[in-house]
Amino acid sequence: MRGPIFGEPSAPFKFHDPSEYRAALYIRLSREDESDGPSESVSNQKLLLTDFASLHGISIYDIYIDDGWSGTNFDRPGFQRMIRDIEADRVNLVITKDLSRLGRDYILTGHYLERYFPERRVRYLSLLDGIDTGVESAANDITPFRALLNDLYAKDISRKITSVKREKQKQGLFIGGKPVYGYQMHPTEKNRLAIDPIAALVVRRIFKMALGGQSCRAIAAALNLEGVPTPAVYCGWNLGQKGRYSGLWSGERISEMLQNETYLGNMVQGKSVKSSYKSKRRLKQPPSEWIIVEGTHEPLIDKETFRKVQLLLKSRRHTRSRTYEFPLKGLIFCKECGAPLAVINRPTAAGETRLFFVCRTYQRFTKAGVCSCHAIKEQTVTDAVLETVRKVCGSFLTSDRLLPIAVAELKKAGSAQSPETLRSLLRGRVARLTARLDQIYLDRLSGLLEEEDFQRIYQKAKGDRAALEENLHKLEEEAERTLCVEERAKELILEFLNDAYTGRRLLVDLIERVELTKEKQILIYFRFRPPEAIS
């Protein structure tokens, strides 16, 4: 029996007693190998190996196939199954089409050829290369060079694939395996993202909570308390061994999401790269190396909301305090040394506990006499800053200025279409149904409709018209109560003005930093105006 037309063994292989061998026929095909022609296919490799075993009277223990696996990866399921059978003494002969089928990493390939197989008395044959570890031959002597060439080939292929992927990333095409939480693969467009409506609700809620001044840890705690599935649980990602906190939201996860520009509609890729074409380990890249392409998909968050959330996150990086929450957290610094002010909880003369600002540098180097204490009640500073903010914003945040905006937003929220447009549409539908009822009645008189059909169709149309007339009546009543919208708008404005100066959101938007001098002067640096000193 002859071998297949796609390859013949390049050297005669001799067996003194073929019956003593239990052969493992190993076949591997990667995506890159498919481009080399049909001779590399799984079926043709299998035909070549089985024909060879049959021709020489060798017993086949099993056939091991890794289809779609790179030769640089030796954790292939078929290969590892073969290794387990070798360990169990079920296999003592390994046959491949050529050396590259065994692997393309010259170090590991050499390990198996020079150490592993000989130590376990396993003979290895590479049919097209003429390699036979069971005999002394010239082909065996150049085996390390063949392995090195195969390794170089794998490196070249890896470089080309990386280049193609990077070019696609620069075009804004998504080439990752897992879309960012809140998105899913587009159902019709390849390499595009579409909004996942269920996950999107959670993402928008997280940004809303952050905009309201909640910390990342507080947001995570709230989601865990409500049992909201984490991205990994929701998407069904297999993250390996489960730890103590698997399935729980963390402050780090929330912080990462809040800083992800993907939610702005920008494609963000290249955050990590493989350390080597032989390794699975990935190394994080600095933001300057990321590939960001704007406007590639529908945004989940508007730019203004994203900007304000970044300011809030940035303000918290200046403080290590996680025990106490206060409006100026991350915004207040020592004027003399520039260090962020810390807060401590101390009892007052009246026996009550209060938060005090102190210089962090002074705390750490008190005995060295570096800087000064700057001790002052947190509430005293906060009240002074808020009073200044009220003065600055007083001429802008007034009921008269805010009323038209609030009324417009209430009307927009109440209906996507104007009330007048809706009333006009309903009147048209009522008129068409009335004409339909007249026509049905005429058809009954002329004998075109039986009594049973007439009653069924007539009652249905009459009921539909009654429902439309009821809706029209409600809309007309609402139109007469337009003053109610204005009254509700005034209530909302009053609530806003009462709460605006007490939360962090407005402070972070307006203030870049607050500095406290050793004389207890408070310097406020607004984002849009020069600093103002207050006593």
C-alpha positions in Angstrom: 0.0 0.0 0.0 1.3 3.4 -1.0 1.1 6.6 1.0 -1.1 9.5 -0.1 -0.1 11.8 -3.0 0.6 14.7 -0.6 3.7 13.2 0.9 5.9 10.2 1.2 8.3 9.3 4.1 11.7 10.8 3.2 13.6 7.8 4.6 13.0 4.1 5.1 12.0 3.3 8.6 12.9 -0.2 9.9 11.2 -2.2 12.7 12.7 -5.4 14.0 9.4 -6.4 15.6 6.5 -4.1 14.7 4.2 -6.0 17.2 6.1 -4.5 20.2 4.9 -1.0 19.3 1.6 0.7 20.4 1.5 3.9 18.3 0.1 7.3 19.0 -0.7 9.1 15.7 -0.5 12.8 16.5 -2.2 15.4 14.2 -2.2 19.1 14.6 -3.6 21.9 12.4 -3.6 25.6 13.2 -5.4 28.4 11.4 -2.1 29.5 9.9 -1.4 26.0 8.6 -4.6 26.0 6.6 -3.2 28.5 4.2 -0.4 26.1 3.2 -2.7 23.9 1.1 -4.8 20.7 1.5 -1.8 18.5 2.4 -1.9 20.1 5.9 -5.5 19.2 6.5 -6.5 16.8 9.3 -7.9 14.2 7.0 -4.8 14.1 4.8 -2.5 13.9 7.9 -4.6 11.1 9.2 -4.5 9.2 5.9 -0.7 9.5 5.7 -0.1 8.3 9.3 -2.6 5.4 9.1 -1.3 4.2 5.8 2.3 4.2 7.2 1.2 2.2 10.3 -0.7 -0.3 8.1 2.2 -0.7 5.7 4.6 -1.5 8.5 2.2 -3.6 10.6 2.2 -1.2 13.6 -0.7 -1.4 16.0 -2.4 2.0 16.5 -3.3 2.7 20.1 -5.2 5.9 19.4 -5.2 9.0 17.1 -4.8 12.3 18.8 -6.0 15.5 17.0 -5.6 19.2 17.9 -7.5 21.1 15.2 -7.1 24.9 15.4 -4.2 24.9 17.9 -0.9 26.8 17.6 2.3 24.9 17.6 3.8 27.3 20.2 1.2 26.1 22.8 1.9 22.6 24.3 -1.3 22.7 26.5 -3.3 21.4 23.6 -6.0 18.9 24.7 -5.0 16.2 22.2 -1.3 16.5 23.0 -1.9 16.4 26.7 -4.1 13.3 26.4 -1.3 11.6 24.5 1.1 12.5 27.2 -1.2 11.0 29.8 -1.3 7.7 27.8 2.5 7.8 27.6 2.7 8.2 31.4 0.4 5.2 31.8 2.7 3.1 29.5 -0.1 2.7 26.9 2.0 4.3 24.1 5.6 3.8 23.2 5.7 5.2 19.6 4.7 8.7 18.5 4.3 9.4 14.8 3.7 12.8 13.2 3.6 14.0 9.6 6.5 16.3 10.2 8.3 17.9 13.1 6.2 21.1 13.0 3.1 19.1 13.8 4.7 18.2 17.1 5.4 21.8 17.9 6.9 25.1 16.8 8.6 26.1 20.0 12.2 24.8 19.5 13.0 24.8 23.3 10.0 22.6 24.2 10.2 20.5 21.1 13.8 19.8 21.9 12.8 18.9 25.5 10.4 16.2 24.3 12.8 14.9 21.6 16.0 14.9 23.6 14.7 14.2 27.1 11.1 13.3 27.6 10.6 10.6 24.9 14.0 8.9 25.5 13.5 8.8 29.3 10.2 7.0 28.8 11.5 4.7 26.1 9.2 6.3 23.5 10.3 6.2 19.9 9.4 9.3 17.8 9.0 9.3 14.0 8.6 12.4 11.8 7.7 10.9 8.4 8.5 13.7 6.0 11.6 14.9 7.8 13.0 11.3 8.2 13.5 11.8 11.9 13.6 8.5 13.9 14.8 8.7 17.5 15.1 4.9 17.5 18.2 4.8 15.3 21.3 6.9 14.6 20.9 9.0 11.5 22.0 12.3 9.9 18.4 13.4 9.9 18.4 13.2 13.7 21.5 15.3 13.9 19.9 18.3 12.2 16.6 18.0 14.1 17.5 21.0 16.4 17.9 23.2 13.4 14.6 22.0 12.0 13.0 22.9 15.3 14.6 26.3 15.3 13.3 27.0 11.8 9.8 26.0 12.8 10.0 28.3 15.8 11.1 31.2 13.5 8.2 30.5 11.3 5.8 30.6 14.2 7.4 33.9 15.3 6.9 35.4 11.8 3.3 34.3 11.7 2.6 35.8 15.1 4.2 39.1 14.1 2.0 39.2 11.0 -1.2 38.4 12.9 -0.4 41.1 15.5 0.2 43.6 12.8 -3.2 42.8 11.1 -5.0 43.0 14.5 -3.5 46.3 15.3 -4.4 47.7 11.9 -8.0 46.6 12.5 -8.0 48.2 15.9 -6.9 51.5 14.4 -9.9 51.3 12.0 -12.2 51.1 15.1 -13.1 47.4 14.5 -13.7 45.3 17.6 -11.4 42.2 17.6 -11.7 41.1 21.2 -13.5 38.0 22.4 -15.6 39.7 25.1 -17.3 43.1 24.6 -17.2 45.5 27.5 -20.1 45.0 30.0 -23.1 47.0 28.7 -22.4 46.0 25.0 -22.8 42.9 22.9 -21.6 41.9 19.5 -23.7 43.5 16.7 -26.2 41.0 15.3 -25.6 42.0 11.7 -22.3 43.9 11.4 -19.0 42.1 11.9 -16.5 43.5 14.4 -19.1 46.1 15.7 -20.7 46.6 19.1 -24.3 47.1 19.9 -25.9 48.1 23.3 -27.0 45.2 25.6 -30.3 46.7 26.8 -30.3 44.8 30.2 -26.6 45.5 31.1 -26.9 49.1 29.9 -29.4 49.8 32.6 -26.9 48.8 35.3 -24.1 50.8 33.6 -26.2 54.0 33.5 -27.3 53.5 37.1 -23.7 53.2 38.2 -22.8 56.5 36.5 -25.9 58.1 38.0 -24.9 57.0 41.5 -21.3 58.2 41.0 -22.7 61.6 39.8 -24.7 61.8 42.9 -21.5 61.7 44.9 -21.4 58.0 46.0 -18.0 56.4 46.2 -17.0 53.4 44.2 -17.0 51.2 47.3 -20.5 52.5 48.2 -21.8 51.7 44.7 -20.4 48.2 44.8 -21.9 47.6 48.3 -25.3 48.7 47.1 -25.2 46.5 44.0 -24.1 43.5 46.1 -26.8 44.2 48.6 -29.4 44.1 45.9 -27.9 41.0 44.3 -27.2 42.6 40.9 -25.1 40.1 38.9 -21.5 41.1 38.2 -20.3 41.4 34.6 -18.7 38.0 34.8 -21.8 36.3 36.2 -24.1 38.1 33.8 -22.0 37.2 30.7 -21.2 33.7 31.9 -17.5 34.2 31.7 -15.4 31.3 33.0 -12.8 32.9 35.3 -11.3 29.6 36.6 -11.1 28.8 40.3 -13.7 30.7 42.3 -12.3 32.8 45.2 -13.9 34.1 48.4 -15.2 37.2 46.7 -16.2 35.7 43.3 -19.6 37.0 42.1 -19.3 40.2 44.1 -18.9 43.8 42.8 -15.8 45.6 44.0 -14.8 49.3 44.2 -12.0 48.6 41.8 -14.4 47.2 39.2 -16.7 50.2 39.5 -13.8 52.6 39.2 -12.6 50.9 36.1 -16.0 51.1 34.5 -16.5 54.7 35.4 -13.2 55.6 33.6 -13.9 53.5 30.4 -14.3 55.6 27.3 -16.1 52.8 25.6 -19.3 54.0 27.2 -18.8 57.3 25.3 -19.1 55.5 22.0 -15.3 55.2 21.6 -13.5 52.0 20.8 -10.7 51.4 23.4 -8.3 48.6 22.6 -4.7 47.6 23.1 -4.8 47.9 26.9 -2.6 44.9 27.2 -0.3 42.9 24.9 1.2 39.4 25.1 4.6 39.3 26.6 5.7 36.8 23.9 4.2 34.8 21.1 5.0 31.7 23.2 3.3 33.0 26.3 -0.3 33.5 27.4 0.7 36.1 29.9 -0.5 39.7 29.0 1.2 42.9 30.1 -0.7 46.1 30.8 0.0 49.0 28.5 0.2 52.6 29.6 -2.8 54.7 28.4 -0.5 56.5 25.9 -0.2 53.1 24.1 -3.9 52.4 24.0 -5.7 52.6 20.6 -8.8 54.8 20.9 -11.1 55.5 18.0 -14.0 57.9 18.6 -17.6 57.4 17.5 -17.5 53.7 16.5 -20.8 52.7 18.3 -23.8 54.1 20.2 -22.8 55.7 23.5 -24.3 54.7 26.8 -23.2 57.9 28.7 -23.2 61.5 27.4 -19.9 63.4 27.5 -20.9 65.9 30.2 -21.9 63.2 32.6 -18.6 61.3 31.9 -16.6 64.5 32.4 -18.2 65.3 35.8 -17.7 61.7 37.0 -14.0 61.9 36.1 -13.7 65.1 38.3 -15.4 63.3 41.2 -13.1 60.3 40.8 -10.0 62.5 40.6 -11.0 64.4 43.7 -10.9 61.2 45.7 -7.4 60.2 44.7 -5.9 62.9 47.0 -7.2 61.2 50.2 -6.6 57.9 51.8 -9.5 58.3 54.2 -12.1 55.7 53.7 -13.8 55.9 57.1 -15.2 59.4 56.9 -17.2 61.1 54.2 -17.2 64.9 54.0 -18.0 67.3 51.1 -14.4 68.6 50.7 -12.9 65.1 50.5 -10.0 65.1 48.1 -10.3 68.9 47.5 -8.5 70.4 50.5 -4.7 70.8 50.9 -2.1 72.4 53.1 -1.0 75.8 51.8 2.5 75.5 53.2 3.6 72.0 52.1 0.9 71.2 49.5 0.0 67.8 51.1 -3.7 66.8 51.3 -5.3 67.5 54.7 -6.2 64.4 56.7 -9.3 64.2 59.0 -9.3 62.9 62.5 -12.2 62.3 64.9 -11.6 64.1 68.2 -13.9 64.9 71.2 -14.8 68.6 71.8 -14.9 70.3 75.2 -18.6 69.5 75.3 -17.9 65.8 75.1 -19.1 65.5 71.5 -17.0 64.0 68.7 -16.1 66.2 65.7 -14.0 65.8 62.6 -10.9 68.0 62.4 -8.6 68.8 59.5 -4.9 68.4 60.2 -1.8 68.5 57.9 -0.7 65.1 56.9 2.9 66.1 56.7 2.7 67.4 60.3 1.1 64.1 61.3 3.9 62.0 59.9 6.9 64.2 61.1 5.6 65.9 64.2 8.8 65.6 66.2 10.9 66.9 63.2 9.0 70.2 63.3 8.0 69.9 59.6 5.1 72.1 58.7 2.4 72.9 61.3 -0.8 71.3 62.6 -3.4 73.5 60.8 -6.0 71.9 63.1 -9.5 73.2 62.4 -13.0 71.8 62.5 -14.1 70.2 59.3 -17.5 71.7 59.6 -16.1 75.2 60.0 -14.2 75.0 56.8 -17.0 73.3 54.9 -19.5 76.0 56.0 -17.2 78.8 54.9 -16.6 77.2 51.5 -20.3 76.5 51.0 -21.1 80.1 51.9 -18.7 81.4 49.3 -20.1 79.0 46.7 -23.6 80.3 47.4 -22.4 83.9 46.8 -20.7 82.9 43.6 -23.7 81.0 42.2 -26.4 83.1 43.7 -26.9 85.3 40.6 -27.0 82.2 38.3 -29.0 79.6 40.3 -32.3 81.5 40.7 -35.9 80.3 40.3 -36.5 82.7 37.4 -33.6 81.4 35.4 -34.2 77.8 36.2 -38.0 77.7 35.6 -38.1 77.6 31.8 -35.5 74.8 31.8 -37.4 72.8 34.4 -40.8 73.2 32.5 -39.2 72.1 29.2 -37.6 69.1 30.8 -40.8 68.0 32.5 -42.8 68.3 29.2 -40.0 66.3 27.4 -40.1 63.6 30.1 -43.9 63.4 30.0 -44.1 62.6 26.3 -41.8 62.1 23.3 -44.4 64.0 21.2 -46.0 67.3 22.1 -49.6 67.0 23.6 -51.0 68.9 20.6 -49.5 66.4 18.2 -50.9 63.5 20.1 -54.4 65.1 20.3 -54.3 65.7 16.5 -53.4 62.0 15.9 -56.2 60.8 18.1 -58.8 63.0 16.5 -57.8 61.6 13.1 -58.1 58.0 14.3 -61.5 58.7 15.8 -62.7 60.2 12.5 -61.5 57.2 10.5 -63.2 54.8 12.9 -66.4 56.8 12.6 -66.3 56.5 8.8 -65.5 52.8 9.2 -68.6 52.3 11.3 -70.8 54.1 8.8 -69.5 51.9 6.0 -70.1 48.7 8.0 -73.7 49.8 8.6 -74.2 50.4 4.9 -72.7 47.0 4.0 -75.3 45.4 6.4 -78.2 47.2 4.8 -77.1 46.2 1.3 -76.8 42.6 2.3 -73.0 42.3 1.9 -72.6 41.4 5.6 -74.5 38.7 7.6 -76.0 39.8 10.9 -73.5 37.8 12.9 -70.5 39.3 11.1 -72.0 42.7 11.2 -72.4 42.6 15.0 -68.8 41.2 15.6 -67.1 43.8 13.3 -69.3 46.7 14.4 -68.9 46.1 18.1 -65.1 45.8 17.7 -64.8 49.1 15.8 -67.2 50.8 18.2 -65.1 49.7 21.3 -61.8 50.9 19.6 -63.4 54.3 19.0 -64.6 54.6 22.6 -61.1 53.8 23.9 -59.6 56.5 21.6 -62.2 59.1 22.7 -61.4 58.4 26.3 -57.7 59.0 25.7 -58.4 62.1 23.8 -60.6 63.4 26.7 -57.7 62.8 29.1 -55.2 64.7 26.9 -57.6 67.7 26.6 -58.0 67.7 30.4 -54.3 67.8 30.8 -54.0 70.6 28.4 -56.3 72.7 30.6 -54.0 72.0 33.6 -50.8 73.3 32.1 -50.3 75.4 35.2 -49.7 72.1 37.1 -46.5 71.5 35.1 -45.2 74.9 36.1 -46.1 74.3 39.8 -44.3 71.0 39.7 -41.3 72.7 38.1 -41.2 75.2 40.9 -41.2 72.4 43.5 -38.3 70.7 41.8 -36.3 73.9 41.6 -36.8 74.5 45.3 -35.6 71.0 46.1 -32.6 71.5 43.8 -31.6 74.8 45.4 -31.9 73.3 48.9 -29.7 70.4 48.1 -27.3 71.8 45.5 -24.9 73.3 48.0 -24.8 70.4 50.3 -23.5 67.7 47.9 -20.1 67.1 46.4 -21.3 67.2 42.8 -21.5 71.0 42.6 -18.3 71.5 44.7 -16.2 69.3 42.4 -17.6 71.0 39.3 -16.7 74.5 40.5 -13.7 74.0 42.8 -10.2 72.8 41.7 -8.8 72.9 45.2 -9.1 74.5 48.6 -6.0 75.4 50.6 -5.7 76.0 54.4 -3.0 78.3 55.7 -1.4 78.0 59.1 -3.2 81.2 60.1 -6.5 79.3 59.3 -7.2 81.3 56.2 -9.2 79.4 53.5 -8.1 79.9 49.9 -10.6 78.7 47.3 -9.3 78.0 43.8 -12.3 77.9 41.4 -12.0 76.2 38.1 -13.1 79.3 36.2 -11.9 82.3 38.3 -8.9 83.4 40.4 -8.5 82.3 44.0 -10.4 84.1 46.7 -9.3 84.3 50.3 -11.9 84.3 53.1 -11.4 84.5 56.9 
